[in-house]
Amino acid sequence: MPITVVVEKRDYYAHWPALVRGSVTSEGLIGENSLILFDRAFGPSVRLVHSVAQQITSTEVITESGEHISYSHLVLATGSLWNGALALPDSRKQALEHFGAFRKQLEVAKDVVIVGGGAVGIEYAGELAHYYPNTKVTLVHSLPDLTNDAYPAKFRKSVLDGVTKLGVQVILGDKLPAQSSPKDGHVTTEKGVRLRADLVINATGGRPNTSVVSTLDKSILTSKGTVLVTPELNVKLASGARNVWAIGDIIEWPEQKVRMVFKALRGHAPLVAENIIASIKGGKPKSYQGKPEMILITLGPKGGRANIPFLGGIVMGDWMATKAKSADLFVSATRAILGYSPEKTGSAAGTVLLAVALLAVPAAYALYLNGLLAA
């Protein structure tokens, strides 16, 4: 059976759905449990290379350590680069120290301003309201409603109601520079609103981690840094080659980046894995059709809002959000998949599919593809 090689610079898997809370509190060892070592994840058919991919050619990946890794098919799943507490170091030990340093800032801050009212900013507001009830939290968002117009108005209103119910001040239709720093304990918005701030959290979202992709072919990157792909999720190489693929939030596709790990479950990774098998066997590739824009935003461990995009949009509140995500943030299931839990339930195929859902990085793709190759 062919060997799948995963090139990953970190020595751990960062379980992103739990990292906002993991950066805010150490309760329940949430940070430690969300940064999971890879040492139990893979079988002998997967080789994990801990290094940075520095260059990509038409036939090989060259790592920072000088290793040349040849490939017949290449999947780009490099993810996003984040800001502040979510800009994680490559070492698990250093990442935990990074979280600890951020928490120390939170412990002494009386006034916190969050820049960005998308999912990350809203979840930060909810976690801070729960774990730091005596801290004044202000959320600044440039749009007239929270999140964006990909979601129905009734959902956006419900999210706003949930956030303000927690005591968070929300300022809409105004901006703060993402890298704002307090001066004399204050920051000032573009419209001149002066806010007390001991700490500013940049929650404006991630940016595509695609600098290494430009070493393969600069023409495949948009001005935003996303990767141009065909409906089959082939990268649009100038050479016309069809053996390079891309998945996850780096692809240029008309869909929201929220819930990207779960879109990988039912979209990107299975499709690419099947298309690689089809190309090897001379079959016809399938096209990606996109997925409904469902979203579930936590408001601390005991609340949240969800939008189910059927029948005009079904909005669900605190109880359902807590049962679905807010209480555990999928940490237990993720740890089980990566070998750090005694619970082993479900079929092997189901485990592989769930791995794709929760990882959505090269590791997930390796699990999925090797399952197909072994079939």
Secondary structure, 3 states (H helix, E strand, C coil): CCCEEEEECCCEEECHHHHHHHHHCCHHHHHHHHEEECCCCCCCCEEEEECCEEEECCCEEEECCCCEEECCCEEECCCEECCHHHCCCCCHHHHHHHHHHHHHHHHHCCEEEEECCCHHHHHHHHHHHHHCCCCEEEEEECCCCCCCCCCCHHHHHHHHHHHHHCCCEEEECCCCCCCCCCECCEEECCCCCEEECCEEEECCCCEECCCHHHHCCHHHECCCCCECECCCCEECCCCCCCCEEECHHHECCCCCCCCHHHHHHHHHHHHHHHHHHHHHHCCCCCCCCCCCCCEEEECCCCCEEEEECCCCCEEECHHHHHHHHHCCCCHHHHHHHCCCCCCCCCCHHHHHHHHHHHHCCHHHHHHHHHHHHHC
